């Protein structure tokens, strides 16, 4: 297909993280799954265009322009086709959304603190990609045309020799005072008791410094080993690096169908097989966890109802358990059929940020969370992913995510607070979620 979308199969596969590390300017963003889960296959974005960046000081006109560009960035030329419709990405756009992007359309949140380390949003076009199908052990170069594929193939022939990743050199790691978090839990509980809100997801911050010269790839490699997840990613946004081991999908649009997969309900894994199975059973039957999960599934059903055909929203799978390195989660699938007039910006305004990492009612909870957390979340509980050439969209929720700017590194973890929450138990939940990230940074015994 020299006159249109093209592919080239590499039977022996390719190490996408090594390509990213060798040529970061030409391959700046990487999406990775866990086995066959998540993104469908690993995606390394290739042949970048100049990004469209929405910064913290953006005017309403800047925001309107960004969303216009977003809505116009999809679609094959009339009559065009792709060689294999099961592949998720041939060319298209990488998209990053900070948590505070919501201020671009929600006037009630105009007082939210704005991030200093990441932009509000980042949209970047790519003419090709390198995909890796883990189950098949092969890689596939894709491109807008055959010339793009040829240029990418030439890069792959000039990769430097593989070498072990240098260890992550973390100089120190601090965490927000536990008593501050417990105080925040009690504040949210008081607001629930007074009928102000029903549930909120309160987070806390870990921060530290890494030694200059620590390779970016070592961060994602550490997450792979200690906290593998279906919606992992590495992204370079100017001077800021994001390395994520996210377990959660915000939304997937595939043709006319849209799905969101909220996580609500968490317990730490047990120290042995019997204790671990007991923890799983306890999570599934815990009244607090089930009530929280049901509330947030209803919130997501309502959010999807804003963009879907009336009567099409359903929950095909409810409250399954997904297991990760340090925790078990309760997860549901909520899906619907999109109305014909829905564009990417409509989907984002309806579902972003996710209800599972804000609360119910969403907007009022976000104001309460900001007063308790006292700083911008930035990348944390924002989102990243892709919009492909056919208009399909897949976005994660940026939890279990490291943010690096110069020598500074930080991450946040949170827990869902309800009326009968135990502040100490919620604190322990945040520490269980942090454990995989802490181990990925080479620290033992911190959480």
C-alpha positions in Angstrom: 0.0 0.0 0.0 2.6 2.5 -1.1 0.0 5.1 -1.8 -1.6 5.0 1.6 -1.3 3.6 5.2 1.6 1.2 5.4 3.0 -1.5 7.7 6.1 -3.6 8.0 6.3 -6.6 10.3 9.5 -7.3 12.3 9.2 -11.0 13.2 11.9 -10.9 15.9 10.2 -8.0 17.7 11.8 -4.9 19.1 12.5 -3.3 22.5 10.4 -0.1 22.4 11.9 1.3 25.5 15.4 1.0 24.1 14.3 2.8 20.9 12.7 5.6 23.0 15.9 5.9 25.1 18.2 6.0 22.0 16.1 8.5 20.0 14.0 10.4 22.6 13.3 13.4 20.2 11.9 11.2 17.5 10.1 8.7 19.7 9.1 10.7 22.8 6.1 8.7 24.1 5.5 5.1 24.8 2.4 3.1 25.9 2.8 -0.3 27.4 0.4 -3.0 28.5 0.6 -6.0 30.8 0.6 -9.2 28.8 -2.3 -8.8 26.4 -4.2 -6.4 28.6 -4.7 -2.6 28.4 -3.8 -0.7 25.2 -4.1 -3.8 23.0 -0.4 -3.7 22.2 2.5 -1.5 23.1 2.7 1.7 21.1 5.8 3.8 20.5 4.9 7.1 18.8 7.1 8.0 15.8 7.8 10.9 13.4 6.5 13.7 15.7 4.9 17.0 14.7 5.2 20.2 16.8 2.9 19.8 19.8 -0.1 22.0 20.5 0.3 23.0 24.2 -2.3 24.5 26.5 -0.4 26.2 29.4 -1.5 27.1 32.8 -1.9 30.8 31.9 -4.2 29.9 28.9 -7.0 32.4 28.1 -10.6 31.2 27.2 -9.7 31.8 23.6 -6.6 29.6 23.9 -8.8 26.8 25.4 -11.4 27.1 22.6 -8.7 26.9 20.0 -7.2 23.8 21.6 -10.5 21.9 21.6 -11.2 23.0 18.0 -7.8 21.5 17.0 -8.5 18.4 19.1 -11.9 17.8 17.4 -10.4 18.3 13.9 -7.4 16.0 14.3 -9.1 12.7 13.4 -10.2 10.9 10.4 -8.8 9.0 7.3 -9.3 10.6 3.9 -12.6 9.5 2.3 -12.3 6.0 0.9 -9.1 5.2 2.7 -8.6 1.9 4.5 -6.0 0.3 6.8 -4.3 -3.1 6.2 -5.4 -4.6 9.6 -8.3 -3.0 11.5 -7.3 -4.9 14.7 -4.2 -2.8 15.2 -5.0 0.1 17.5 -2.8 2.8 15.9 -1.2 3.5 12.5 -0.8 7.3 12.9 -2.6 10.0 14.8 -2.1 11.9 18.0 -0.8 11.5 21.5 -2.8 13.3 24.1 -2.0 14.4 27.7 -4.5 16.0 30.0 -3.6 17.4 33.5 -6.1 17.1 36.3 -6.6 20.9 36.3 -7.6 21.0 32.6 -11.2 20.9 34.0 -10.8 24.6 34.8 -10.9 25.2 31.0 -14.7 24.6 31.0 -15.8 24.5 34.6 -16.1 28.0 36.1 -16.9 26.6 39.6 -13.3 25.4 39.8 -11.6 28.6 38.7 -9.8 28.8 42.0 -8.1 25.5 41.7 -4.3 25.8 42.1 -2.6 25.3 38.6 0.3 23.0 37.9 3.8 24.3 37.5 5.5 21.1 36.3 3.2 20.1 33.4 1.0 22.0 31.0 -2.8 21.8 31.2 -2.8 19.8 28.0 -0.5 18.5 25.3 -1.6 17.3 21.8 1.0 16.0 19.4 0.6 14.5 16.0 2.6 11.5 14.8 3.0 10.1 11.3 3.8 6.6 12.4 4.5 4.2 15.3 6.2 1.0 16.3 3.8 -1.5 17.8 4.7 -4.6 19.8 2.3 -7.5 20.1 3.5 -9.3 23.2 1.5 -12.4 22.7 2.9 -12.9 19.2 6.5 -11.8 20.0 6.6 -9.5 16.9 6.8 -5.8 16.2 5.0 -3.8 13.5 6.1 -0.5 12.0 3.1 1.6 10.9 2.9 4.8 9.1 0.8 7.3 7.1 2.7 6.1 4.0 5.5 3.8 3.0 8.2 6.5 3.3 7.4 7.0 7.0 7.7 3.2 7.6 11.1 3.2 5.7 12.5 6.0 7.9 11.5 4.3 11.1 12.9 1.0 9.9 16.2 2.7 9.2 16.4 4.0 12.8 15.8 0.5 14.1 18.9 -0.7 12.2 21.1 1.8 14.0 20.2 1.1 17.7 23.1 1.1 20.1 24.1 -2.1 21.7 21.8 -3.3 24.5 23.2 -2.6 28.0 21.8 -3.0 31.5 19.9 0.0 32.8 21.9 2.0 35.4 20.2 1.8 38.8 17.9 4.5 39.9 19.9 6.8 42.3 17.3 8.2 44.7 18.9 10.7 47.1 15.9 10.9 49.5 12.1 10.4 49.6 9.7 12.4 51.8 6.0 11.9 52.3 3.2 14.2 53.4 2.7 13.9 57.2 0.4 11.0 58.0 -1.5 13.2 60.5 -2.3 15.7 57.8 -3.9 12.9 55.7 -6.0 11.6 58.7 -7.1 15.2 59.4 -8.3 15.5 55.8 -10.2 12.2 56.0 -12.0 13.5 59.1 -12.9 16.8 57.3 -14.4 14.8 54.4 -16.3 12.6 56.7 -17.8 15.7 58.4 -18.9 17.0 55.1 -20.5 13.7 54.2 -22.3 13.7 57.6 -23.7 17.2 56.8 -25.0 16.0 53.4 -22.5 18.1 51.4 -21.0 15.2 49.5 -21.2 11.4 49.4 -17.6 10.3 48.7 -14.3 11.8 47.9 -10.9 10.5 46.9 -8.2 12.2 49.0 -4.5 12.0 47.9 -1.1 12.5 49.5 2.3 13.4 48.1 5.7 11.7 48.1 8.6 13.7 46.8 12.4 13.4 46.5 15.5 13.9 44.4 17.2 11.6 42.0 20.9 11.9 41.0 21.6 13.7 37.8 22.1 11.3 34.9 19.6 8.7 36.1 18.3 7.2 32.8 14.6 7.8 32.0 14.2 4.3 30.8 15.3 3.0 34.2 12.1 4.5 35.8 9.8 2.6 33.5 11.9 -0.5 33.8 11.6 -0.3 37.5 7.8 0.0 37.3 7.7 -3.0 34.9 9.5 -5.1 37.5 7.7 -4.0 40.7 4.3 -2.6 39.6 3.4 -4.0 36.1 0.1 -2.6 34.9 -2.1 -2.6 31.8 -2.0 1.1 31.1 1.6 2.0 31.6 3.3 4.8 29.8 6.4 7.0 29.4 5.9 10.5 28.1 8.3 13.5 27.6 6.5 16.8 27.9 9.2 19.4 27.4 11.4 19.3 30.5 9.1 17.0 32.4 9.1 13.2 32.2 6.1 11.1 33.1 6.5 7.3 33.9 3.2 5.6 34.8 2.1 2.1 35.9 -1.6 2.9 35.7 -4.1 0.1 36.2 -7.1 2.2 35.2 -8.8 3.2 31.9 -10.6 6.5 31.7 -12.3 5.9 28.4 -12.0 3.9 25.2 -13.9 4.9 22.1 -13.9 2.2 19.4 -16.1 3.2 16.5 -19.5 4.1 18.0 -18.9 2.4 21.3 -17.5 4.0 24.4 -16.3 2.2 27.6 -15.0 3.4 31.0 -13.6 1.1 33.6 -13.7 2.7 37.1 -11.6 1.3 39.9 -13.2 1.8 43.4 -12.3 -0.6 46.2 -8.8 -1.6 47.2 -7.1 -3.9 49.7 -3.4 -4.8 50.2 -2.3 -8.2 49.1 -1.8 -10.9 51.7 1.7 -12.2 52.6 1.0 -15.8 51.4 -1.5 -17.7 49.2 -4.1 -18.3 51.9 -3.9 -14.7 53.3 -4.0 -13.3 49.8 -7.2 -15.3 48.9 -8.7 -14.2 52.2 -8.0 -10.6 51.3 -9.7 -11.0 47.9 -12.8 -12.5 49.5 -12.9 -9.8 52.1 -12.6 -7.1 49.4 -15.5 -8.6 47.4 -17.8 -8.7 50.5 -16.7 -5.6 52.4 -19.9 -3.4 52.8 -17.8 -0.1 52.7 -15.9 -1.1 49.5 -19.1 -2.3 47.7 -21.0 0.8 48.6 -18.2 3.0 47.4 -17.9 1.0 44.2 -21.6 1.1 43.4 -21.8 4.8 44.0 -19.0 5.5 41.5 -20.4 3.1 38.9 -23.6 5.1 39.1 -21.6 8.3 38.6 -19.9 6.9 35.5 -23.3 5.7 34.1 -24.5 9.3 34.5 -21.4 10.7 32.8 -21.8 8.4 29.9 -25.5 9.2 29.7 -24.5 12.8 28.7 -22.9 11.6 25.4 -24.6 8.3 24.6 -27.8 7.2 22.9 -30.6 7.2 25.5 -31.1 3.7 26.9 -27.8 2.3 25.6 -25.7 2.7 28.8 -25.1 -0.6 30.6 -22.8 -2.4 33.0 -21.7 -5.7 31.3 -19.3 -6.6 34.0 -19.8 -5.5 37.6 -17.3 -5.6 40.5 -14.7 -8.0 39.3 -11.4 -8.3 41.1 -8.1 -7.4 39.4 -4.9 -8.2 41.1 -1.6 -6.3 41.0 1.8 -6.5 42.6 0.8 -4.9 45.9 -3.0 -4.6 45.9 -6.3 -6.0 44.7 -8.9 -3.7 43.1 -12.6 -3.8 42.4 -13.3 -2.9 38.7 -16.4 -2.6 36.6 -17.1 -2.0 32.9 -19.6 0.7 32.0 -20.3 1.2 28.3 -22.7 2.8 25.8 -23.4 3.8 22.2 -22.3 7.3 21.3 -24.6 9.8 19.7 -23.6 10.7 16.2 -22.8 14.3 17.0 -20.2 13.5 19.7 -16.6 14.8 19.2 -13.5 14.1 21.3 -13.9 17.3 23.3 -17.5 16.3 24.2 -16.2 12.9 25.6 -13.5 14.6 27.6 -15.9 17.2 29.1 -18.3 14.5 30.1 -15.9 12.0 31.7 -12.8 13.9 32.7 -11.4 13.7 35.3 -12.7 10.3 36.3 -15.2 9.9 39.1 -13.2 7.2 40.8 -10.4 9.7 41.6 -12.5 12.7 42.5 -15.8 11.8 44.2 -19.5 12.4 44.1 -20.8 14.9 43.3 -17.7 15.4 41.2 -17.2 19.2 40.9 -18.0 20.0 44.5 -15.7 17.2 45.7 -12.8 18.6 43.6 -13.1 21.9 45.4 -13.0 20.2 48.8 -10.0 18.0 47.7 -8.1 21.1 46.6 -8.5 22.7 50.0 -7.3 19.6 51.8 -4.4 18.8 49.4 -3.3 22.4 49.1 -1.4 22.1 45.8 -2.1 21.2 42.2 -2.3 17.5 41.3 -0.9 18.2 37.8 -0.3 14.9 36.0 -1.7 12.8 38.9 -5.3 11.7 38.1 -5.0 13.4 34.8 -4.9 11.2 31.7 -2.8 10.3 28.6 -3.3 8.0 25.6 -4.0 8.3 21.9 -6.5 9.3 19.2 -5.8 7.3 16.1 -6.3 8.0 12.4 -9.9 6.5 12.5 -11.0 8.7 15.4 -10.7 5.9 18.0 -9.6 7.0 21.5 -8.0 5.3 24.4 -7.0 7.2 27.6 -5.8 6.0 31.0 -6.0 7.6 34.4 -2.6 8.7 35.6 -2.4 6.9 39.0 0.8 5.0 40.2 2.6 7.7 38.2 6.1 9.2 38.7 6.7 12.8 37.6 10.3 13.9 37.1 11.5 17.5 36.4 15.3 17.9 36.6 16.4 16.2 39.8 13.0 16.5 41.4 10.7 13.4 41.5 7.2 13.1 42.9 4.1 10.9 43.0 0.7 10.9 44.7 -1.5 8.1 46.0 -5.1 8.4 47.3 -8.0 6.5 48.8 -11.8 6.8 48.6 -13.3 8.3 51.7 -16.9 7.5 52.8 -18.9 8.1 56.0 -17.7 5.0 57.8 -14.0 5.2 56.7 -11.3 4.6 59.3 -8.7 7.3 58.9 -5.8 5.0 59.8 -7.1 2.3 57.4 -7.3 4.8 54.6 -3.8 5.9 55.3 -2.6 2.3 55.1 -4.4 2.0 51.8 -2.4 4.9 50.4 0.8 3.3 51.6 -0.1 -0.1 50.0 -0.6 1.8 46.7 2.7 3.6 47.1 4.6 0.4 47.8 5.1 -0.7 44.2 6.4 2.8 43.3 8.7 3.0 46.2 10.2 -0.4 45.3 10.6 0.7 41.7 12.7 3.5 43.0 15.0 1.0 44.7 13.8 1.5 48.3 12.7 -1.3 50.6 11.0 -1.0 53.9 9.6 2.5 53.4 5.9 1.7 53.1 
